[in-house]
Amino acid sequence: MTPAQDTPAIELIGIDKRFGPVHANKDVNLTINQGSIHGIIGENGAGKSTLMSILFGFYHADKGEIRVKGQPLRIKSSSDAIAHGIGMVHQHFMLVDTFTVLENVVLGAEGGALIGPALAKAREALAHLAQEYDMDVDPDAIIGELPVGLQQRVEILKALFKGAETLILDEPTGVLTPDEADHLFRILGQLRDQGKTVILITHKLREIMAITDRVTVMRRGEVVANFETKKTSVEELAEAMVGRRVLLHVDKGPAKPREVVLDVRNVTWKDKKGIARVDNVSFTVRAGEIVGIAGVSGNGQSELLDVISGITRPTSGEIIFEGKSIGELADPRHLREEGLAHVPEDRQHRGLITSFDASESAILGWHYDESLGHGFRLDRGKVVNRTRKEMEEFDVRPANPLLKSGKFSGGNQQKIILAREIARDPDLLIVGQPTRGVDIGAIEFIHKRLIHLRDQGKAILLVSVELDEIRSLSDRIIVMFAGKVMGERDATANERELGLLMAGVNKEAA
């Protein structure tokens, strides 16, 4: 190895960052070797995203130094970062849906008033990069018409086109099928083999073990551990993340299903354009079981939850809840009163109101309850006391009912919503993405609560893009693709078979 190769790709030295009273990064030191894949893990609020945002120029450190290939740099913006060979693929892609692949790749690097020469040059460069890294994408395809796996490739190609030598990926597999995730890992391996450096932010510890060379663990804004990946384990990483031993598998006995609580019969829902987002879907959920709906995000799961929870009406078909047609029950309020609870997929836009106090978010949908006041007047003391008890039961941190909802980490926001929905002892709990963006300690807690509810005889309908979560929690698994049910499997189904169904390939076709 030459001296140049010995020089780290990235060095972060004494990085410190505060947001008011929140000390997001505390004297962080981190070294990223050239030509390696380096994982960064930690609980929600551990400071890992803040640290990478400082490296990419979104935030400025209060103090500390950044070195790129041994040279001290002041990175004032993302443009500075890109100019120094640092690219970032965000969890939510930064692409223009109505532009072509080629137009998205060249966006921001047009090089002058005449776009034609820039596009021709980009087309040639894109073809070379796609061939070199096995990322074949049609340059003339419209981004909005591509599956998410290909959109992600475009993001990577865009960064490479702009000269990225170090690539930061934030939770890159959250929207991918297992096969797409495997292909991404092969791409990352090829990037490493070609001398590129990859920084991978993820909460999926098995991915860390599968693809990284080294891994850094952050907790409460500090680096608490560095490991050579091949010399550590999932258990050791989990304990380093939360500071205690964590149960990594879902401990549950066999289900004891009873009567049918939810019966979905040939339900179709069409959008304003007449496109069937939910297409002739049928299934049942019984008391005492968890039925999981697997699928890549955007294949009708969200729309199905809206129809079942009464937010939208089906175009055709029927939904029977405890012997009554949901059409007769009219709206979400009446469904709540009948015993249907709903944890929405998007907690910040549908689950709570970030500008409200936690105590106010904790009664959304139940603010008319007479136990909390009379008529139009709420008893503030009763609301706060009830919320405080729920916070204690669900281990919400900090247990402060008067703190703004938006000030809690994602995991604690999720606990506030779960506490609100479970506290009323529902017969059917619909849960969308229960642990999206949630750290491993909160995941363990949420999974235990769901199993406990099942064992109490509750019916649970679970939607998650995390296939491991679906397989661990569900007693039966329904797979959706393009709004249709591709098949139903029991909990013993293997990942490969489920992945094919998620991609729209049934067993017979495979």
N, C-alpha and C positions, 0 to 999 in steps of 0.2 A: 504493500500500500504506500503510495506517495505521500509526502507531507501535506499536499493540497487535499488529498482524500482524508487525511487524519484530522483536518480542521472540521469542527462540527458545522452542520448546515445552519443550525439556529442555536443561539445561546440567549437565554433570558436570565438576567442577573439582577437580583434584588428588586423584582417588580412589585410595586405596591400601588393599590388602587382603592379609593373609598368612594361610595355614593352616599353622601350625608353620613348618617350613623352606621351604615353598613360597610364593613371592612371586607371588600370582595376578594382582594388578593393581598396576602401578607408576606412580603419579602420573599417572593417566589424565585427559586433558581431552577432552571430547566435546561438540559442539553439534549439536542436532537442530532443524532449522527447522520451524516450524508449517506444516501443510498440505503435507507432503512425505513421500516414501517413502525411508527411509534404511537402507541395507544395512550390516551388520556382518559381516565375514568374518575368518577366521584358521584356523590349524591347530588340531588337538586340543590343549588345554592353553594356548591363546593368551590366555585370560582373558575371552573375549567373553560366555560364559554367566554367569560370576561377576559381571561388570559389570552385566548385565541383572537378575540376581538381587538385586543391591544396589539397583538402581532400583525393583524391585518389592517390596522389603522382606523378601525371604527371608534375605539376609545384611545385616550392618551393616558399613560401611566402617570401617577403622581410623582413617582420616583423610580429609578432603576434604569437598566440599559438593555438594549436589544443589539445583538451582533448577528450578522448574516455572513457566513463563511469567514468569520474572524474579524469582520469590519464593523465598528460601531455605527449604528444608523439611527436617525430620527424619522420614524414612520408617522407622518402626519395624516395620511389618508389611505384609502384602499388603492388609489392610483399610485401612491408611493410604494405600497407593498407589491403591487403588480410589477412596477418598474424594477424592483429588486428581486424578482423571480418568485414571489409568494402568491399563490392562488388559493381560492377558497370555494368549495362547493357547499352551499348552504342546505340545511334540512328542507327548506321550502325554496324550490328552484327559482332563480332570478332570470326567467326567460319570458319573452313576449310571445304569447300563444298564437297570435295571428301572423308572426314572421316565420320565414323558413329557417331551417337549420343553419344554412349559410349566413343568412342575415343576422341571426342571433350570435353566431360565432364572431362575426366581424364588428358587431355593435360596440361602439366605444373605441374602435381601433381602425376607423375608416381611412385615416391618413390624408384627408383633404376633402375638397368640395366635390370631386368627381368620384362617385361610388363604384362605377364600372371596373376600373383597374383594381380597386381594393377587393372587390368580390372575386375577380378572376384569380388574383393572387391567393386569396383565402381558399378558394375551391381547390387549388393545387396543393396548398399546405394541408388542408383538411384531409384530402385523399391520402397523403403521405402519412399523417398521424394515425388515421383510422387503420391503415394497413400495418403500421409499425406496432400498434398496441391492440390489435384485434377488436376495434370498436367501429365496425362498419355501420354507417348511418347514411341514409339518402340525404344529400345536401339540399335537395329541393323540397323535402317533406315539410309540411306545416307542423310546427311544434305542438299545437293544441290537438292534433290528430295522432300524435305518437303516444305509445304506452309509457308509463313513468320510467321504466327501466332504460328506454332509449333516450328519454329526456335527460336522465342523469348522465348518460354517456356524452350528450351534447355539452352539459355543464363542464365535464372533465376536459373534453376536446377544446372548449372555449378557453379554459385556463391554460392548457398546453399551447394553444395557438398564440396566446399572449406572453409566452415565454416562461411559464411557471417551472421552477426547479424544485420547489417545495409546495406540496398540495395539502391543504387542510380540508378534511371531510367531516361534516357535522351530522351524526346519526344517519349514515348513508343508506342503511338497509330498511328503514322504517316503512317504506312503501313498495318493497320489492318482494316477489315470490322467492321461494328457496332457490330455484334455478337461476333467477336473475341475480340473487345475492352471491351465489357461487361464481357466476360469470364476472361480477364486480371484483371479487377477490382475485380471480385470475388476472384481471386487468391491473389491479394494484400490485400484484406480484411481478408483472411484466414491467411496470413503471419502476419498481425497485431494482429489477435486474438491469434496467437501462440507466441506472444511477440517479433516478429521481428520489426525492424524499417525501414520505407520506405521513401526515399526522392525522390520526383517526380518533374522533371523539364519539364514544358510544357507551350505552349502558348495558350492552349485551356482552356479558363476560365470555361466553363461548366464542364469540367472534374475535374477541381480543386474543384468546388462546389459539385460534385457528390461523390468524393472519399476521400478527405483530411480532416484531423482534424484541422490543422492549416496551414496558408499560409503566406509566407514572400514575400514582394514586393521589388525588387531592381530597382534602376534608376541611371544611370551614375556612376556605381561602388559602390553605397552606398545602404544600407538598408534604405528604406523610410517608411516602414509600416510593421506591423505584425498583423494578424487578426486570431481570432478563426473563422473557416470557417462558422459555423452555424450562426454567428452573423454579417456576411457581405453579399455582393451581387456582382453579375457580374459587375454591373455598378460602384460600389465603387472600386472594384479591377482594372477595366480598367482605371478609373480616377487616381488612385494611380500610375499605371504603366507609364502613359504618362504626368501626371501633368495637365490634362485638361479633360473636358467631351468628351466622344467618342461616336459616333453613332454606336451602336452594331448591328443594323439590316440594311439590304440593302433597301434603300428607292427608290422604282421604281414604275412607273405606268405600265399599260398593254402594251405589245409589239404591234407594228403595222407592222407585216411582209409584205414584198412586193415580188418582183421577186426573183427567185432562183439564188443565186450567186455561190454556190458550190453544185455540184451533184456528189456524190460518188456512183459508180455503180459496184456492185459485185467485189470489190477489194480484191485480195489475194496477200500477200507477203510472200515468203518462204525464210528462212535463208539458209546458206551454207549446212546444213545437210538435207535440203528439208522439214523442219518442217514449217508448216503454222503459222507464228506469227500473221498475219492478215488473217482472214479466211472468204472470201465471204461477205465482209462488204458493206452495202448500206445505205445511208441517204442523206438528203439535208440540206443546211443552206441557209436561206433567208436573204435579206437585212432587217435590222431593228429588228433582233432577236439574242438572244444568245442561242446556242445549246451546252449543256454540255455533256461531256462524262465521266461517272462515272465508277469506277472500282478500285480494289486493284492494286497497282503498279505491273507491269510485266505481264499484261494481253493483251498486244498488242497495248495499247494506244500510247506508244512512237514510235513504228514502224509505226503506222498509221500516226502520225504527220510527220514523215520523208518522207513518200510517198507523202502526200498531199503537203508538202512544196518543193518537187522536189529534196530532198537530195538523195533519193533512188527511183528506178523505181518499179512499181508494177509487180509482176509475171504474174498476169492476172487482167482483169477488166479495168475500165476506170474512170478517174476523169475529170469532166467538170468544168472549172472555167470561169464564165462569157461567156458561150457559146463556149469556146475553150477547146480542150483536153489538159490536162497538158503535155501529151506526146509530143505534138507539140511545147509546150513552152520551153521544153528542160531542163532548169536548174533553180536554185533558183534566179539567177540574173534576168533572163527574167521574172520570176514570180513576183519579186519585181517591176519591171518596169510596169507590167500589173496591179499592185495594190494589191498584196498579201503580207502581213506582217506577220512575224513569231517571237514570243517570245518563245525561246526554254525552255525545262524543266530544263536543267542543265545550269544555268546562268554562272558558273565559267569556264566551259569547252567549251561551245558552244555560250554563249551569249556575252561574253567579253573576253579580254585577261588581266589577272590580273597584268602582268608586264607593260602593256601599260598605258599611261596617260588616264584619263577619256575622254579627248577630242578625243583621238585616238579610244578608244572603242566605242565612241558615233557616229562614222561614219563607223563602220564595215559594209560591204555590200553596202555602198554608197560612198566609197572612190573614185570611178570613176566619181562622179557627177561633172559636169562642173562648178557648182556654188561654188565649194570648191577649184578650181584650174584649171590648163590647162595641158592637156597631162598627163605625169607621175608625174608632180609636184603639190603638194598640197600647198595651201596658208595657212600657219600656223595661221595667224591672223584670217582668216575667219573661220577656223575650231574651234579655241578657242572661238571666239565670238558666233558662232552658239551654241556651247555646253553650254556656260554660259547662254544663253537665255532659252535653254531647261531645264537646271538645275533650273532656277528660276521658270519656269512654272510648273515643276513637284516636286518642293520643295525638291530637292536633297540636302542633308547636309553632309559635308560642300559643298557649291556651288563653288568648286575649280576645274576648268577643267584640271589643271596641276597635280593634286594629282593622284597617281597610283591607277588604278581601284581596285586592291586588298586591298587597305586601307579603302575602304568604307564598311559599314555594309551591310549585305545581303539585307535588305530592300532598301537601297539607290543604291546598284548595280542593283536591279530589276527596280528601277525608271529610271536609266540611259538607260537600255535596252528598257523599255516601251516608254520613250521619243523618242528614236531613231526610233522605229517602227511606232509610232503613228504620228510623225511629218510630215510624207510624205502623210498623208491623204489617207490611204489604203481603198479599198472597202471590203476586207476580212482580219480580224485579227485572226490569230491562236495563242492561248495562252496556253502554257503548264505550269502547277503548278504555277499560278501567285503569290501566297503568301506563297510558301514553305519556312519555316524558317524565315518568315517576322513578325515583331512585329505588335501589334494591331493598332498602329497609321498609319503605312504604309498600312496595310490591308484596313483600312477605305478609304484611299486616292485612292488606286488601284481600289477598287470596284466602287467608284464614277466615276472614269475615264471610266471604262468599260461600265457602265450604260449610261454615257453621249454619248459614241460612238454609242451604240445601238440606242439611241434616235435621233442621227444624221442620222440614216438610214444605219449604217454600219452592215455588217454581222460578227458575232463573233463565232468562234469555241473554246470552253473552255475545257481543260482537267485538272482535279484535283482529287487527292485522298482524298481531304477534302469533305466529303459528305455534310456538312453544307454549304460549299461554293457553291457546285453544285446546291443545292436546292434553295439557296438564289438568285443566279445570273441568273440561266437558265430559259428560257421560255419553252424549251423542253429538256428532259433528255434521253440520250442513254446510256445503261449499257453494258459494255463489260466484257466478261469472256473467258479466254483461246483463245483470238483472234477473238471471235465471238460476234455479237450483240445479247444479251439475250432478249432485249426488249426495247421499247421506252415508256416513260411516260411524262405527263405534269408536271408543277412545283408543282402541289398539291400532288404528290405522297408521301406516307409516308415513313419514314426511314426504317421501317421493310421490306416493299415490295422491296425497292431498295437494302437493304442489302442482301436479299435472291437472287436477281438477280446477285449481285456482287459475291456471293458465288457459282454461277452456277445453282441455283435452280429457274426455272420459276414458274409462279403463278399456272399453272395447276399441276405441280409436287408437289408443296408445299401443 
